[in-house]
Amino acid sequence: MPDREWMLDARCRGTDDVVDFFTDNQKVAASITGFCGPCPVRVECLDYQLAYEETHPRHGIFGGLTATERRDLAVRRPQAAAEAAS
């Protein structure tokens, strides 16, 4: 099991239940992704979800990205790695 201690420092930890990180509403999602911007563990959150996205796809906001944005990033990541290696 991967280390998840970083979750203790997440900005969203303990937020009011009114904040819906699992919304499909684009306007709401846009405001939530902005909430994630200054989070000290935003990168860890995104990396964590990207590592599990293929076997455990989830809607909602992780690391400041929506499910659609994460899918787009996952497609670009191998291309960027290949370009960097050449």
TAWOQUI-V57690 format. One record per residue. N is the residue number from 1. SS is DSSP state (@ for helix, = for strand, . for the rest). PHI is phi in whole degrees, -180 to 180 (999 if undefined). Layout:
BEGIN
n: {N & N}
ss: {SS & SS}
phi: {PHI & PHI}
END
This chain:
BEGIN
n: {1 & 2 & 3 & 4 & 5 & 6 & 7 & 8 & 9 & 10 & 11 & 12 & 13 & 14 & 15 & 16 & 17 & 18 & 19 & 20 & 21 & 22 & 23 & 24 & 25 & 26 & 27 & 28 & 29 & 30 & 31 & 32 & 33 & 34 & 35 & 36 & 37 & 38 & 39 & 40 & 41 & 42 & 43 & 44 & 45 & 46 & 47 & 48 & 49 & 50 & 51 & 52 & 53 & 54 & 55 & 56 & 57 & 58 & 59 & 60 & 61 & 62 & 63 & 64 & 65 & 66 & 67 & 68 & 69 & 70 & 71 & 72 & 73 & 74 & 75 & 76 & 77 & 78 & 79 & 80 & 81 & 82 & 83 & 84 & 85 & 86}
ss: {. & . & . & . & @ & @ & @ & @ & @ & . & . & . & . & . & . & . & . & . & . & . & . & . & . & . & . & @ & @ & @ & @ & @ & @ & @ & @ & @ & @ & @ & . & . & . & . & . & @ & @ & @ & @ & @ & @ & @ & @ & @ & @ & @ & . & . & . & . & . & . & . & . & . & = & . & . & = & . & @ & @ & @ & @ & @ & @ & @ & @ & @ & @ & @ & @ & @ & @ & @ & @ & @ & @ & @ & .}
phi: {999 & -68 & -66 & -120 & -61 & -58 & -61 & -65 & -98 & -65 & -63 & -80 & -61 & 79 & -69 & -57 & -63 & -70 & -75 & -104 & -77 & -117 & -84 & -104 & -75 & -62 & -65 & -67 & -59 & -62 & -71 & -72 & -62 & -67 & -61 & -75 & -48 & -86 & -64 & -71 & -121 & -58 & -64 & -62 & -62 & -65 & -60 & -59 & -71 & -62 & -66 & -109 & -58 & -67 & -96 & -134 & -62 & -137 & -86 & 105 & -99 & -136 & 60 & 83 & -119 & -79 & -58 & -64 & -65 & -67 & -62 & -62 & -65 & -62 & -71 & -76 & -56 & -62 & -65 & -66 & -65 & -65 & -66 & -68 & -75 & -90}
END
